[in-house]
Amino acid sequence: MREPGPSRRAREITAFQVMEIMEAAKRLEAAGASVIHLEVGEPDFPTPACVLKAARKAMRAGRTRYTHSLGLPELREEIARRYAAEARVPPSPDQILVTAGTSPGMLLLFAALLEPGDEVILSDPGYSCYPNMIKFAGGRPVYVAARAADGFQVDPEEIARAVTPRTRGIVVNSPSNPTGAVLDDERMAAIADLGVPLIADEIYHGLVYGPPCRTALAYADAAFVIDGFSKRYAMTGWRLGYVIVPPAFVRPIQKLAQNFYISANDFIQWAALAALREAGPDVERMAAVYDERRRFLGPALRRLGFDLPNEGRGAFYLFAGIRSFAGSSQEFVDRLLAEAHVAVAPGSDFGPGGEGFARFSYAASLDVLAEAVRRIEAWIRRKA
Ligand SMILES: Cc1ncc(COP(=O)(O)O)c(C=O)c1O
């Protein structure tokens, strides 16, 4: 019998570099080094107490079973209520599917949307998992530059030029991972007016350091919204997200979910309901702390000689030019980890347009950030 080998589709998936850097950092730690972690996009705050309490209560009440494959009706209703005031056409709870994390929601959505060869427009740089998911679902990512000179905002006219008869959607991620850029209102409106469905990843909404972002449903009568509890509510390990989709997509995505993971976790959905109903003040408190860290780290990086095209208006990332220090993003990241024990993410992981940059996450305390700055400064001096 011939040895089975992995499929072409599986072989072609590129690694999520952020996780690879984190694993390399953990190896250094296991060998005794003290490493500062600014590579992962993960809140350092504990999950809010009201969420923990609701999870414990739900477990004690026996909420440990499969739920409806679309998600708990109470949770879907609460999610729908959140969008009702802003959306042009308020979504019905029947358009909401609760998923085991935002990432599976995204994969199911692309799987339900794309025929082989269909195109999806993405910003470059952008979240590195989108192109892999699109390709896995048979589609083709089409990149539009989010230029440093433009504060990493995409240009609606360039998007318009990239649209073809095969275009099935335009992914918008504002605030953006990796750049922290927030698309301004006019650009969002112009993109929504192109007549191609928006696929809005709103996972960083609520973590904005300026005027709040409005949902894509405020700009278009119909859009695909992807969101989850990981970032805003400091719930990365709980694995809960949701998608809001036009009615025709509900049943196809539901069937995929039933086959692939049956339902999202029961007691975690009850905990998420508590997050929506009770954790607003926690989110505000965490956002204020992120803002303080952002205002510390940005000027510190500039002082050290990094090029910072924007101050990061949302999420918890700064995307800094590293050309004064290394020939490539990967070289910079590898050397900073090996020689200064500071882990950051290589810009090249986020698309060709991210080459020459590194992503610094400020989901770390001010003390940790100050120590990172000290180490980087000493490293730069040693290099000089
Ligand atoms: C833009 C963006 N979307 C989605 C995700 C994944 O979220 P989840 O933890 O809900 O799967 C991330 C995680 O880093 C992200 O940055």
The ligand as a Gaussian input file, in Angstrom:
#p B3LYP/6-31G(d) Opt

LIG

0 1
 C       -9.163000      40.289000      12.377000
 C       -9.370000      39.039000      13.154000
 N      -10.439000      38.279000      12.881000
 C      -10.641000      37.122000      13.538000
 C       -9.769000      36.670000      14.498000
 C      -10.025000      35.346000      15.179000
 O      -10.942000      35.463000      16.218000
 P      -11.456000      34.224000      17.080000
 O      -10.584000      34.128000      18.283000
 O      -12.858000      34.604000      17.480000
 O      -11.438000      33.022000      16.235000
 C       -8.645000      37.427000      14.801000
 C       -7.661000      36.951000      15.800000
 O       -6.560000      37.429000      15.910000
 C       -8.453000      38.647000      14.127000
 O       -7.404000      39.432000      14.388000

